[in-house]
Amino acid sequence: MPASTIVERADAALAAVEQVVVVLLTGGITAIMMTQVVLRYFFGAPLFWAEEISVQLLVFASVFGLSLLTRRGDLVSIDFLPRALSPRARHALMAALGGVMLAVVGFIAWLAWDWIARPDVRIELSATTQLPRWYTYAVLPVGLSCMALHQAAAIVRHLQGFAQPAGAQA
């Protein structure tokens, strides 16, 4: 099995897991906030932690959603130049730009991993739930690492497109 097939399968599997995670997180936000409304307005007994947890879940869903957008190639972009190029040149340009994005995302992920490993960050507790905040902060380096993997897979796809003969490209 070629390495590119392994990379593509791993990329697709990661995207499937992220899709499930985003759906579950969104459902969790909905369930918590609906419960909060019912308990607050009908029983006068709100959940003291509902807003904090919902915001955390929203951040988690946003980070993994951004990673999914990277996988699908749906990030906001200005694409007049790639559209004007031949398929082979387009793949070369997209692979080069993907390399720049991979370097940036990889560097930010490395900084994020380093940040959550700091002792002062590890001891910080949430005001409402008293849970360690690094659990919440950890979603950033995890999400950025997933995004870097998706970007690396996209580079492999573009390099394959670049290597194809001119008549086989679309």
Phi and psi in radians as a Rosetta constraint file:
Dihedral C 1 N 2 CA 2 C 2 CIRCULARHARMONIC -1.132 0.35
Dihedral N 2 CA 2 C 2 N 3 CIRCULARHARMONIC 2.649 0.35
Dihedral C 2 N 3 CA 3 C 3 CIRCULARHARMONIC -1.042 0.35
Dihedral N 3 CA 3 C 3 N 4 CIRCULARHARMONIC -0.612 0.35
Dihedral C 3 N 4 CA 4 C 4 CIRCULARHARMONIC -1.135 0.35
Dihedral N 4 CA 4 C 4 N 5 CIRCULARHARMONIC -0.581 0.35
Dihedral C 4 N 5 CA 5 C 5 CIRCULARHARMONIC -1.192 0.35
Dihedral N 5 CA 5 C 5 N 6 CIRCULARHARMONIC -0.705 0.35
Dihedral C 5 N 6 CA 6 C 6 CIRCULARHARMONIC -1.107 0.35
Dihedral N 6 CA 6 C 6 N 7 CIRCULARHARMONIC -0.773 0.35
Dihedral C 6 N 7 CA 7 C 7 CIRCULARHARMONIC -1.072 0.35
Dihedral N 7 CA 7 C 7 N 8 CIRCULARHARMONIC -0.775 0.35
Dihedral C 7 N 8 CA 8 C 8 CIRCULARHARMONIC -1.138 0.35
Dihedral N 8 CA 8 C 8 N 9 CIRCULARHARMONIC -0.722 0.35
Dihedral C 8 N 9 CA 9 C 9 CIRCULARHARMONIC -1.144 0.35
Dihedral N 9 CA 9 C 9 N 10 CIRCULARHARMONIC -0.745 0.35
Dihedral C 9 N 10 CA 10 C 10 CIRCULARHARMONIC -1.109 0.35
Dihedral N 10 CA 10 C 10 N 11 CIRCULARHARMONIC -0.706 0.35
Dihedral C 10 N 11 CA 11 C 11 CIRCULARHARMONIC -1.102 0.35
Dihedral N 11 CA 11 C 11 N 12 CIRCULARHARMONIC -0.773 0.35
Dihedral C 11 N 12 CA 12 C 12 CIRCULARHARMONIC -1.159 0.35
Dihedral N 12 CA 12 C 12 N 13 CIRCULARHARMONIC -0.692 0.35
Dihedral C 12 N 13 CA 13 C 13 CIRCULARHARMONIC -1.135 0.35
Dihedral N 13 CA 13 C 13 N 14 CIRCULARHARMONIC -0.749 0.35
Dihedral C 13 N 14 CA 14 C 14 CIRCULARHARMONIC -1.081 0.35
Dihedral N 14 CA 14 C 14 N 15 CIRCULARHARMONIC -0.743 0.35
Dihedral C 14 N 15 CA 15 C 15 CIRCULARHARMONIC -1.106 0.35
Dihedral N 15 CA 15 C 15 N 16 CIRCULARHARMONIC -0.671 0.35
Dihedral C 15 N 16 CA 16 C 16 CIRCULARHARMONIC -1.128 0.35
Dihedral N 16 CA 16 C 16 N 17 CIRCULARHARMONIC -0.730 0.35
Dihedral C 16 N 17 CA 17 C 17 CIRCULARHARMONIC -1.127 0.35
Dihedral N 17 CA 17 C 17 N 18 CIRCULARHARMONIC -0.771 0.35
Dihedral C 17 N 18 CA 18 C 18 CIRCULARHARMONIC -1.073 0.35
Dihedral N 18 CA 18 C 18 N 19 CIRCULARHARMONIC -0.692 0.35
Dihedral C 18 N 19 CA 19 C 19 CIRCULARHARMONIC -1.057 0.35
Dihedral N 19 CA 19 C 19 N 20 CIRCULARHARMONIC -0.791 0.35
Dihedral C 19 N 20 CA 20 C 20 CIRCULARHARMONIC -1.115 0.35
Dihedral N 20 CA 20 C 20 N 21 CIRCULARHARMONIC -0.749 0.35
Dihedral C 20 N 21 CA 21 C 21 CIRCULARHARMONIC -1.075 0.35
Dihedral N 21 CA 21 C 21 N 22 CIRCULARHARMONIC -0.779 0.35
Dihedral C 21 N 22 CA 22 C 22 CIRCULARHARMONIC -1.106 0.35
Dihedral N 22 CA 22 C 22 N 23 CIRCULARHARMONIC -0.735 0.35
Dihedral C 22 N 23 CA 23 C 23 CIRCULARHARMONIC -1.118 0.35
Dihedral N 23 CA 23 C 23 N 24 CIRCULARHARMONIC -0.784 0.35
Dihedral C 23 N 24 CA 24 C 24 CIRCULARHARMONIC -1.128 0.35
Dihedral N 24 CA 24 C 24 N 25 CIRCULARHARMONIC -0.717 0.35
Dihedral C 24 N 25 CA 25 C 25 CIRCULARHARMONIC -1.112 0.35
Dihedral N 25 CA 25 C 25 N 26 CIRCULARHARMONIC -0.750 0.35
Dihedral C 25 N 26 CA 26 C 26 CIRCULARHARMONIC -1.122 0.35
Dihedral N 26 CA 26 C 26 N 27 CIRCULARHARMONIC -0.725 0.35
Dihedral C 26 N 27 CA 27 C 27 CIRCULARHARMONIC -1.106 0.35
Dihedral N 27 CA 27 C 27 N 28 CIRCULARHARMONIC -0.671 0.35
Dihedral C 27 N 28 CA 28 C 28 CIRCULARHARMONIC -1.109 0.35
Dihedral N 28 CA 28 C 28 N 29 CIRCULARHARMONIC -0.748 0.35
Dihedral C 28 N 29 CA 29 C 29 CIRCULARHARMONIC -1.040 0.35
Dihedral N 29 CA 29 C 29 N 30 CIRCULARHARMONIC -0.810 0.35
Dihedral C 29 N 30 CA 30 C 30 CIRCULARHARMONIC -1.058 0.35
Dihedral N 30 CA 30 C 30 N 31 CIRCULARHARMONIC -0.816 0.35
Dihedral C 30 N 31 CA 31 C 31 CIRCULARHARMONIC -1.115 0.35
Dihedral N 31 CA 31 C 31 N 32 CIRCULARHARMONIC -0.768 0.35
Dihedral C 31 N 32 CA 32 C 32 CIRCULARHARMONIC -1.115 0.35
Dihedral N 32 CA 32 C 32 N 33 CIRCULARHARMONIC -0.802 0.35
Dihedral C 32 N 33 CA 33 C 33 CIRCULARHARMONIC -1.228 0.35
Dihedral N 33 CA 33 C 33 N 34 CIRCULARHARMONIC -0.617 0.35
Dihedral C 33 N 34 CA 34 C 34 CIRCULARHARMONIC -1.158 0.35
Dihedral N 34 CA 34 C 34 N 35 CIRCULARHARMONIC -0.730 0.35
Dihedral C 34 N 35 CA 35 C 35 CIRCULARHARMONIC -1.091 0.35
Dihedral N 35 CA 35 C 35 N 36 CIRCULARHARMONIC -0.710 0.35
Dihedral C 35 N 36 CA 36 C 36 CIRCULARHARMONIC -1.049 0.35
Dihedral N 36 CA 36 C 36 N 37 CIRCULARHARMONIC -0.788 0.35
Dihedral C 36 N 37 CA 37 C 37 CIRCULARHARMONIC -1.096 0.35
Dihedral N 37 CA 37 C 37 N 38 CIRCULARHARMONIC -0.820 0.35
Dihedral C 37 N 38 CA 38 C 38 CIRCULARHARMONIC -1.094 0.35
Dihedral N 38 CA 38 C 38 N 39 CIRCULARHARMONIC -0.840 0.35
Dihedral C 38 N 39 CA 39 C 39 CIRCULARHARMONIC -1.162 0.35
Dihedral N 39 CA 39 C 39 N 40 CIRCULARHARMONIC -0.665 0.35
Dihedral C 39 N 40 CA 40 C 40 CIRCULARHARMONIC -1.250 0.35
Dihedral N 40 CA 40 C 40 N 41 CIRCULARHARMONIC -0.852 0.35
Dihedral C 40 N 41 CA 41 C 41 CIRCULARHARMONIC -1.602 0.35
Dihedral N 41 CA 41 C 41 N 42 CIRCULARHARMONIC -0.395 0.35
Dihedral C 41 N 42 CA 42 C 42 CIRCULARHARMONIC -1.768 0.35
Dihedral N 42 CA 42 C 42 N 43 CIRCULARHARMONIC -0.490 0.35
Dihedral C 42 N 43 CA 43 C 43 CIRCULARHARMONIC -2.072 0.35
Dihedral N 43 CA 43 C 43 N 44 CIRCULARHARMONIC -0.096 0.35
Dihedral C 43 N 44 CA 44 C 44 CIRCULARHARMONIC 1.112 0.35
Dihedral N 44 CA 44 C 44 N 45 CIRCULARHARMONIC 0.442 0.35
Dihedral C 44 N 45 CA 45 C 45 CIRCULARHARMONIC -2.314 0.35
Dihedral N 45 CA 45 C 45 N 46 CIRCULARHARMONIC 1.375 0.35
Dihedral C 45 N 46 CA 46 C 46 CIRCULARHARMONIC -1.229 0.35
Dihedral N 46 CA 46 C 46 N 47 CIRCULARHARMONIC 2.765 0.35
Dihedral C 46 N 47 CA 47 C 47 CIRCULARHARMONIC -1.415 0.35
Dihedral N 47 CA 47 C 47 N 48 CIRCULARHARMONIC 2.070 0.35
Dihedral C 47 N 48 CA 48 C 48 CIRCULARHARMONIC -1.180 0.35
Dihedral N 48 CA 48 C 48 N 49 CIRCULARHARMONIC -0.358 0.35
Dihedral C 48 N 49 CA 49 C 49 CIRCULARHARMONIC -1.788 0.35
Dihedral N 49 CA 49 C 49 N 50 CIRCULARHARMONIC -0.038 0.35
Dihedral C 49 N 50 CA 50 C 50 CIRCULARHARMONIC -1.052 0.35
Dihedral N 50 CA 50 C 50 N 51 CIRCULARHARMONIC -0.797 0.35
Dihedral C 50 N 51 CA 51 C 51 CIRCULARHARMONIC -1.168 0.35
Dihedral N 51 CA 51 C 51 N 52 CIRCULARHARMONIC -0.757 0.35
Dihedral C 51 N 52 CA 52 C 52 CIRCULARHARMONIC -1.099 0.35
Dihedral N 52 CA 52 C 52 N 53 CIRCULARHARMONIC -0.822 0.35
Dihedral C 52 N 53 CA 53 C 53 CIRCULARHARMONIC -1.154 0.35
Dihedral N 53 CA 53 C 53 N 54 CIRCULARHARMONIC -0.687 0.35
Dihedral C 53 N 54 CA 54 C 54 CIRCULARHARMONIC -1.111 0.35
Dihedral N 54 CA 54 C 54 N 55 CIRCULARHARMONIC -0.702 0.35
Dihedral C 54 N 55 CA 55 C 55 CIRCULARHARMONIC -1.126 0.35
Dihedral N 55 CA 55 C 55 N 56 CIRCULARHARMONIC -0.739 0.35
Dihedral C 55 N 56 CA 56 C 56 CIRCULARHARMONIC -1.076 0.35
Dihedral N 56 CA 56 C 56 N 57 CIRCULARHARMONIC -0.782 0.35
Dihedral C 56 N 57 CA 57 C 57 CIRCULARHARMONIC -1.117 0.35
Dihedral N 57 CA 57 C 57 N 58 CIRCULARHARMONIC -0.636 0.35
Dihedral C 57 N 58 CA 58 C 58 CIRCULARHARMONIC -1.121 0.35
Dihedral N 58 CA 58 C 58 N 59 CIRCULARHARMONIC -0.719 0.35
Dihedral C 58 N 59 CA 59 C 59 CIRCULARHARMONIC -1.113 0.35
Dihedral N 59 CA 59 C 59 N 60 CIRCULARHARMONIC -0.769 0.35
Dihedral C 59 N 60 CA 60 C 60 CIRCULARHARMONIC -1.035 0.35
Dihedral N 60 CA 60 C 60 N 61 CIRCULARHARMONIC -0.839 0.35
Dihedral C 60 N 61 CA 61 C 61 CIRCULARHARMONIC -1.093 0.35
Dihedral N 61 CA 61 C 61 N 62 CIRCULARHARMONIC -0.668 0.35
Dihedral C 61 N 62 CA 62 C 62 CIRCULARHARMONIC -1.150 0.35
Dihedral N 62 CA 62 C 62 N 63 CIRCULARHARMONIC -0.755 0.35
Dihedral C 62 N 63 CA 63 C 63 CIRCULARHARMONIC -1.137 0.35
Dihedral N 63 CA 63 C 63 N 64 CIRCULARHARMONIC -0.814 0.35
Dihedral C 63 N 64 CA 64 C 64 CIRCULARHARMONIC -1.249 0.35
Dihedral N 64 CA 64 C 64 N 65 CIRCULARHARMONIC -0.522 0.35
Dihedral C 64 N 65 CA 65 C 65 CIRCULARHARMONIC -1.143 0.35
Dihedral N 65 CA 65 C 65 N 66 CIRCULARHARMONIC -0.674 0.35
Dihedral C 65 N 66 CA 66 C 66 CIRCULARHARMONIC -1.121 0.35
Dihedral N 66 CA 66 C 66 N 67 CIRCULARHARMONIC -0.683 0.35
Dihedral C 66 N 67 CA 67 C 67 CIRCULARHARMONIC -1.106 0.35
Dihedral N 67 CA 67 C 67 N 68 CIRCULARHARMONIC -0.714 0.35
Dihedral C 67 N 68 CA 68 C 68 CIRCULARHARMONIC -1.110 0.35
Dihedral N 68 CA 68 C 68 N 69 CIRCULARHARMONIC -0.687 0.35
Dihedral C 68 N 69 CA 69 C 69 CIRCULARHARMONIC -1.094 0.35
Dihedral N 69 CA 69 C 69 N 70 CIRCULARHARMONIC -0.626 0.35
Dihedral C 69 N 70 CA 70 C 70 CIRCULARHARMONIC -1.111 0.35
Dihedral N 70 CA 70 C 70 N 71 CIRCULARHARMONIC -0.761 0.35
Dihedral C 70 N 71 CA 71 C 71 CIRCULARHARMONIC -1.065 0.35
Dihedral N 71 CA 71 C 71 N 72 CIRCULARHARMONIC -0.737 0.35
Dihedral C 71 N 72 CA 72 C 72 CIRCULARHARMONIC -1.440 0.35
Dihedral N 72 CA 72 C 72 N 73 CIRCULARHARMONIC -0.160 0.35
Dihedral C 72 N 73 CA 73 C 73 CIRCULARHARMONIC 1.273 0.35
Dihedral N 73 CA 73 C 73 N 74 CIRCULARHARMONIC 0.492 0.35
Dihedral C 73 N 74 CA 74 C 74 CIRCULARHARMONIC -1.802 0.35
Dihedral N 74 CA 74 C 74 N 75 CIRCULARHARMONIC 0.287 0.35
Dihedral C 74 N 75 CA 75 C 75 CIRCULARHARMONIC -1.229 0.35
Dihedral N 75 CA 75 C 75 N 76 CIRCULARHARMONIC 2.688 0.35
Dihedral C 75 N 76 CA 76 C 76 CIRCULARHARMONIC -1.083 0.35
Dihedral N 76 CA 76 C 76 N 77 CIRCULARHARMONIC 2.295 0.35
Dihedral C 76 N 77 CA 77 C 77 CIRCULARHARMONIC -2.640 0.35
Dihedral N 77 CA 77 C 77 N 78 CIRCULARHARMONIC 2.765 0.35
Dihedral C 77 N 78 CA 78 C 78 CIRCULARHARMONIC -1.791 0.35
Dihedral N 78 CA 78 C 78 N 79 CIRCULARHARMONIC 1.967 0.35
Dihedral C 78 N 79 CA 79 C 79 CIRCULARHARMONIC -2.039 0.35
Dihedral N 79 CA 79 C 79 N 80 CIRCULARHARMONIC 0.385 0.35
Dihedral C 79 N 80 CA 80 C 80 CIRCULARHARMONIC -1.173 0.35
Dihedral N 80 CA 80 C 80 N 81 CIRCULARHARMONIC -0.608 0.35
Dihedral C 80 N 81 CA 81 C 81 CIRCULARHARMONIC -1.225 0.35
Dihedral N 81 CA 81 C 81 N 82 CIRCULARHARMONIC -0.883 0.35
Dihedral C 81 N 82 CA 82 C 82 CIRCULARHARMONIC -1.031 0.35
Dihedral N 82 CA 82 C 82 N 83 CIRCULARHARMONIC -0.608 0.35
Dihedral C 82 N 83 CA 83 C 83 CIRCULARHARMONIC -1.200 0.35
Dihedral N 83 CA 83 C 83 N 84 CIRCULARHARMONIC -0.470 0.35
Dihedral C 83 N 84 CA 84 C 84 CIRCULARHARMONIC -1.433 0.35
Dihedral N 84 CA 84 C 84 N 85 CIRCULARHARMONIC -0.244 0.35
Dihedral C 84 N 85 CA 85 C 85 CIRCULARHARMONIC -1.553 0.35
Dihedral N 85 CA 85 C 85 N 86 CIRCULARHARMONIC 2.844 0.35
Dihedral C 85 N 86 CA 86 C 86 CIRCULARHARMONIC -1.193 0.35
Dihedral N 86 CA 86 C 86 N 87 CIRCULARHARMONIC 2.783 0.35
Dihedral C 86 N 87 CA 87 C 87 CIRCULARHARMONIC -0.950 0.35
Dihedral N 87 CA 87 C 87 N 88 CIRCULARHARMONIC -0.750 0.35
Dihedral C 87 N 88 CA 88 C 88 CIRCULARHARMONIC -1.149 0.35
Dihedral N 88 CA 88 C 88 N 89 CIRCULARHARMONIC -0.776 0.35
Dihedral C 88 N 89 CA 89 C 89 CIRCULARHARMONIC -1.150 0.35
Dihedral N 89 CA 89 C 89 N 90 CIRCULARHARMONIC -0.648 0.35
Dihedral C 89 N 90 CA 90 C 90 CIRCULARHARMONIC -1.059 0.35
Dihedral N 90 CA 90 C 90 N 91 CIRCULARHARMONIC -0.807 0.35
Dihedral C 90 N 91 CA 91 C 91 CIRCULARHARMONIC -1.097 0.35
Dihedral N 91 CA 91 C 91 N 92 CIRCULARHARMONIC -0.688 0.35
Dihedral C 91 N 92 CA 92 C 92 CIRCULARHARMONIC -1.112 0.35
Dihedral N 92 CA 92 C 92 N 93 CIRCULARHARMONIC -0.799 0.35
Dihedral C 92 N 93 CA 93 C 93 CIRCULARHARMONIC -1.100 0.35
Dihedral N 93 CA 93 C 93 N 94 CIRCULARHARMONIC -0.792 0.35
Dihedral C 93 N 94 CA 94 C 94 CIRCULARHARMONIC -1.160 0.35
Dihedral N 94 CA 94 C 94 N 95 CIRCULARHARMONIC -0.608 0.35
Dihedral C 94 N 95 CA 95 C 95 CIRCULARHARMONIC -1.152 0.35
Dihedral N 95 CA 95 C 95 N 96 CIRCULARHARMONIC -0.740 0.35
Dihedral C 95 N 96 CA 96 C 96 CIRCULARHARMONIC -1.140 0.35
Dihedral N 96 CA 96 C 96 N 97 CIRCULARHARMONIC -0.812 0.35
Dihedral C 96 N 97 CA 97 C 97 CIRCULARHARMONIC -1.127 0.35
Dihedral N 97 CA 97 C 97 N 98 CIRCULARHARMONIC -0.646 0.35
Dihedral C 97 N 98 CA 98 C 98 CIRCULARHARMONIC -1.088 0.35
Dihedral N 98 CA 98 C 98 N 99 CIRCULARHARMONIC -0.647 0.35
Dihedral C 98 N 99 CA 99 C 99 CIRCULARHARMONIC -1.099 0.35
Dihedral N 99 CA 99 C 99 N 100 CIRCULARHARMONIC -0.703 0.35
Dihedral C 99 N 100 CA 100 C 100 CIRCULARHARMONIC -1.130 0.35
Dihedral N 100 CA 100 C 100 N 101 CIRCULARHARMONIC -0.796 0.35
Dihedral C 100 N 101 CA 101 C 101 CIRCULARHARMONIC -1.096 0.35
Dihedral N 101 CA 101 C 101 N 102 CIRCULARHARMONIC -0.717 0.35
Dihedral C 101 N 102 CA 102 C 102 CIRCULARHARMONIC -1.066 0.35
Dihedral N 102 CA 102 C 102 N 103 CIRCULARHARMONIC -0.740 0.35
Dihedral C 102 N 103 CA 103 C 103 CIRCULARHARMONIC -1.098 0.35
Dihedral N 103 CA 103 C 103 N 104 CIRCULARHARMONIC -0.758 0.35
Dihedral C 103 N 104 CA 104 C 104 CIRCULARHARMONIC -1.159 0.35
Dihedral N 104 CA 104 C 104 N 105 CIRCULARHARMONIC -0.856 0.35
Dihedral C 104 N 105 CA 105 C 105 CIRCULARHARMONIC -1.126 0.35
Dihedral N 105 CA 105 C 105 N 106 CIRCULARHARMONIC -0.705 0.35
Dihedral C 105 N 106 CA 106 C 106 CIRCULARHARMONIC -1.088 0.35
Dihedral N 106 CA 106 C 106 N 107 CIRCULARHARMONIC -0.726 0.35
Dihedral C 106 N 107 CA 107 C 107 CIRCULARHARMONIC -1.141 0.35
Dihedral N 107 CA 107 C 107 N 108 CIRCULARHARMONIC -0.771 0.35
Dihedral C 107 N 108 CA 108 C 108 CIRCULARHARMONIC -1.144 0.35
Dihedral N 108 CA 108 C 108 N 109 CIRCULARHARMONIC -0.661 0.35
Dihedral C 108 N 109 CA 109 C 109 CIRCULARHARMONIC -1.099 0.35
Dihedral N 109 CA 109 C 109 N 110 CIRCULARHARMONIC -0.745 0.35
Dihedral C 109 N 110 CA 110 C 110 CIRCULARHARMONIC -1.078 0.35
Dihedral N 110 CA 110 C 110 N 111 CIRCULARHARMONIC -0.763 0.35
Dihedral C 110 N 111 CA 111 C 111 CIRCULARHARMONIC -1.079 0.35
Dihedral N 111 CA 111 C 111 N 112 CIRCULARHARMONIC -0.697 0.35
Dihedral C 111 N 112 CA 112 C 112 CIRCULARHARMONIC -1.168 0.35
Dihedral N 112 CA 112 C 112 N 113 CIRCULARHARMONIC -0.738 0.35
Dihedral C 112 N 113 CA 113 C 113 CIRCULARHARMONIC -1.071 0.35
Dihedral N 113 CA 113 C 113 N 114 CIRCULARHARMONIC -0.743 0.35
Dihedral C 113 N 114 CA 114 C 114 CIRCULARHARMONIC -1.103 0.35
Dihedral N 114 CA 114 C 114 N 115 CIRCULARHARMONIC -0.684 0.35
Dihedral C 114 N 115 CA 115 C 115 CIRCULARHARMONIC -1.141 0.35
Dihedral N 115 CA 115 C 115 N 116 CIRCULARHARMONIC -0.822 0.35
Dihedral C 115 N 116 CA 116 C 116 CIRCULARHARMONIC -1.277 0.35
Dihedral N 116 CA 116 C 116 N 117 CIRCULARHARMONIC -0.218 0.35
Dihedral C 116 N 117 CA 117 C 117 CIRCULARHARMONIC -1.494 0.35
Dihedral N 117 CA 117 C 117 N 118 CIRCULARHARMONIC -0.148 0.35
Dihedral C 117 N 118 CA 118 C 118 CIRCULARHARMONIC -1.193 0.35
Dihedral N 118 CA 118 C 118 N 119 CIRCULARHARMONIC 2.462 0.35
Dihedral C 118 N 119 CA 119 C 119 CIRCULARHARMONIC -1.058 0.35
Dihedral N 119 CA 119 C 119 N 120 CIRCULARHARMONIC -0.663 0.35
Dihedral C 119 N 120 CA 120 C 120 CIRCULARHARMONIC -1.177 0.35
Dihedral N 120 CA 120 C 120 N 121 CIRCULARHARMONIC -0.526 0.35
Dihedral C 120 N 121 CA 121 C 121 CIRCULARHARMONIC -1.347 0.35
Dihedral N 121 CA 121 C 121 N 122 CIRCULARHARMONIC -0.639 0.35
Dihedral C 121 N 122 CA 122 C 122 CIRCULARHARMONIC -1.179 0.35
Dihedral N 122 CA 122 C 122 N 123 CIRCULARHARMONIC -0.454 0.35
Dihedral C 122 N 123 CA 123 C 123 CIRCULARHARMONIC -1.631 0.35
Dihedral N 123 CA 123 C 123 N 124 CIRCULARHARMONIC -0.182 0.35
Dihedral C 123 N 124 CA 124 C 124 CIRCULARHARMONIC -1.172 0.35
Dihedral N 124 CA 124 C 124 N 125 CIRCULARHARMONIC 2.320 0.35
Dihedral C 124 N 125 CA 125 C 125 CIRCULARHARMONIC -1.968 0.35
Dihedral N 125 CA 125 C 125 N 126 CIRCULARHARMONIC 2.619 0.35
Dihedral C 125 N 126 CA 126 C 126 CIRCULARHARMONIC -1.207 0.35
Dihedral N 126 CA 126 C 126 N 127 CIRCULARHARMONIC 2.501 0.35
Dihedral C 126 N 127 CA 127 C 127 CIRCULARHARMONIC -1.176 0.35
Dihedral N 127 CA 127 C 127 N 128 CIRCULARHARMONIC -0.692 0.35
Dihedral C 127 N 128 CA 128 C 128 CIRCULARHARMONIC -1.539 0.35
Dihedral N 128 CA 128 C 128 N 129 CIRCULARHARMONIC -0.881 0.35
Dihedral C 128 N 129 CA 129 C 129 CIRCULARHARMONIC -1.646 0.35
Dihedral N 129 CA 129 C 129 N 130 CIRCULARHARMONIC -0.245 0.35
Dihedral C 129 N 130 CA 130 C 130 CIRCULARHARMONIC 1.073 0.35
Dihedral N 130 CA 130 C 130 N 131 CIRCULARHARMONIC 0.395 0.35
Dihedral C 130 N 131 CA 131 C 131 CIRCULARHARMONIC -1.473 0.35
Dihedral N 131 CA 131 C 131 N 132 CIRCULARHARMONIC 2.618 0.35
Dihedral C 131 N 132 CA 132 C 132 CIRCULARHARMONIC -1.059 0.35
Dihedral N 132 CA 132 C 132 N 133 CIRCULARHARMONIC 2.329 0.35
Dihedral C 132 N 133 CA 133 C 133 CIRCULARHARMONIC -1.247 0.35
Dihedral N 133 CA 133 C 133 N 134 CIRCULARHARMONIC -0.356 0.35
Dihedral C 133 N 134 CA 134 C 134 CIRCULARHARMONIC -1.123 0.35
Dihedral N 134 CA 134 C 134 N 135 CIRCULARHARMONIC -0.417 0.35
Dihedral C 134 N 135 CA 135 C 135 CIRCULARHARMONIC -1.059 0.35
Dihedral N 135 CA 135 C 135 N 136 CIRCULARHARMONIC -0.777 0.35
Dihedral C 135 N 136 CA 136 C 136 CIRCULARHARMONIC -1.204 0.35
Dihedral N 136 CA 136 C 136 N 137 CIRCULARHARMONIC -0.769 0.35
Dihedral C 136 N 137 CA 137 C 137 CIRCULARHARMONIC -1.150 0.35
Dihedral N 137 CA 137 C 137 N 138 CIRCULARHARMONIC -0.458 0.35
Dihedral C 137 N 138 CA 138 C 138 CIRCULARHARMONIC -1.118 0.35
Dihedral N 138 CA 138 C 138 N 139 CIRCULARHARMONIC -0.353 0.35
Dihedral C 138 N 139 CA 139 C 139 CIRCULARHARMONIC -1.102 0.35
Dihedral N 139 CA 139 C 139 N 140 CIRCULARHARMONIC -0.521 0.35
Dihedral C 139 N 140 CA 140 C 140 CIRCULARHARMONIC -1.130 0.35
Dihedral N 140 CA 140 C 140 N 141 CIRCULARHARMONIC -0.955 0.35
Dihedral C 140 N 141 CA 141 C 141 CIRCULARHARMONIC -1.169 0.35
Dihedral N 141 CA 141 C 141 N 142 CIRCULARHARMONIC -0.566 0.35
Dihedral C 141 N 142 CA 142 C 142 CIRCULARHARMONIC -1.136 0.35
Dihedral N 142 CA 142 C 142 N 143 CIRCULARHARMONIC -0.842 0.35
Dihedral C 142 N 143 CA 143 C 143 CIRCULARHARMONIC -1.102 0.35
Dihedral N 143 CA 143 C 143 N 144 CIRCULARHARMONIC -0.719 0.35
Dihedral C 143 N 144 CA 144 C 144 CIRCULARHARMONIC -1.165 0.35
Dihedral N 144 CA 144 C 144 N 145 CIRCULARHARMONIC -0.617 0.35
Dihedral C 144 N 145 CA 145 C 145 CIRCULARHARMONIC -1.161 0.35
Dihedral N 145 CA 145 C 145 N 146 CIRCULARHARMONIC -0.715 0.35
Dihedral C 145 N 146 CA 146 C 146 CIRCULARHARMONIC -1.091 0.35
Dihedral N 146 CA 146 C 146 N 147 CIRCULARHARMONIC -0.726 0.35
Dihedral C 146 N 147 CA 147 C 147 CIRCULARHARMONIC -1.095 0.35
Dihedral N 147 CA 147 C 147 N 148 CIRCULARHARMONIC -0.695 0.35
Dihedral C 147 N 148 CA 148 C 148 CIRCULARHARMONIC -1.117 0.35
Dihedral N 148 CA 148 C 148 N 149 CIRCULARHARMONIC -0.692 0.35
Dihedral C 148 N 149 CA 149 C 149 CIRCULARHARMONIC -1.124 0.35
Dihedral N 149 CA 149 C 149 N 150 CIRCULARHARMONIC -0.732 0.35
Dihedral C 149 N 150 CA 150 C 150 CIRCULARHARMONIC -1.100 0.35
Dihedral N 150 CA 150 C 150 N 151 CIRCULARHARMONIC -0.688 0.35
Dihedral C 150 N 151 CA 151 C 151 CIRCULARHARMONIC -1.187 0.35
Dihedral N 151 CA 151 C 151 N 152 CIRCULARHARMONIC -0.678 0.35
Dihedral C 151 N 152 CA 152 C 152 CIRCULARHARMONIC -1.093 0.35
Dihedral N 152 CA 152 C 152 N 153 CIRCULARHARMONIC -0.705 0.35
Dihedral C 152 N 153 CA 153 C 153 CIRCULARHARMONIC -1.133 0.35
Dihedral N 153 CA 153 C 153 N 154 CIRCULARHARMONIC -0.656 0.35
Dihedral C 153 N 154 CA 154 C 154 CIRCULARHARMONIC -1.133 0.35
Dihedral N 154 CA 154 C 154 N 155 CIRCULARHARMONIC -0.665 0.35
Dihedral C 154 N 155 CA 155 C 155 CIRCULARHARMONIC -1.101 0.35
Dihedral N 155 CA 155 C 155 N 156 CIRCULARHARMONIC -0.748 0.35
Dihedral C 155 N 156 CA 156 C 156 CIRCULARHARMONIC -1.036 0.35
Dihedral N 156 CA 156 C 156 N 157 CIRCULARHARMONIC -0.768 0.35
Dihedral C 156 N 157 CA 157 C 157 CIRCULARHARMONIC -1.070 0.35
Dihedral N 157 CA 157 C 157 N 158 CIRCULARHARMONIC -0.741 0.35
Dihedral C 157 N 158 CA 158 C 158 CIRCULARHARMONIC -1.206 0.35
Dihedral N 158 CA 158 C 158 N 159 CIRCULARHARMONIC -0.634 0.35
Dihedral C 158 N 159 CA 159 C 159 CIRCULARHARMONIC -1.155 0.35
Dihedral N 159 CA 159 C 159 N 160 CIRCULARHARMONIC -0.629 0.35
Dihedral C 159 N 160 CA 160 C 160 CIRCULARHARMONIC -1.137 0.35
Dihedral N 160 CA 160 C 160 N 161 CIRCULARHARMONIC -0.757 0.35
Dihedral C 160 N 161 CA 161 C 161 CIRCULARHARMONIC -1.089 0.35
Dihedral N 161 CA 161 C 161 N 162 CIRCULARHARMONIC -0.640 0.35
Dihedral C 161 N 162 CA 162 C 162 CIRCULARHARMONIC -1.172 0.35
Dihedral N 162 CA 162 C 162 N 163 CIRCULARHARMONIC -0.648 0.35
Dihedral C 162 N 163 CA 163 C 163 CIRCULARHARMONIC -1.338 0.35
Dihedral N 163 CA 163 C 163 N 164 CIRCULARHARMONIC -0.281 0.35
Dihedral C 163 N 164 CA 164 C 164 CIRCULARHARMONIC -1.220 0.35
Dihedral N 164 CA 164 C 164 N 165 CIRCULARHARMONIC 2.612 0.35
Dihedral C 164 N 165 CA 165 C 165 CIRCULARHARMONIC -1.059 0.35
Dihedral N 165 CA 165 C 165 N 166 CIRCULARHARMONIC 2.670 0.35
Dihedral C 165 N 166 CA 166 C 166 CIRCULARHARMONIC -0.990 0.35
Dihedral N 166 CA 166 C 166 N 167 CIRCULARHARMONIC -0.647 0.35
Dihedral C 166 N 167 CA 167 C 167 CIRCULARHARMONIC -1.282 0.35
Dihedral N 167 CA 167 C 167 N 168 CIRCULARHARMONIC -0.334 0.35
Dihedral C 167 N 168 CA 168 C 168 CIRCULARHARMONIC -1.595 0.35
Dihedral N 168 CA 168 C 168 N 169 CIRCULARHARMONIC -0.088 0.35
Dihedral C 168 N 169 CA 169 C 169 CIRCULARHARMONIC -1.557 0.35
Dihedral N 169 CA 169 C 169 N 170 CIRCULARHARMONIC 2.695 0.35
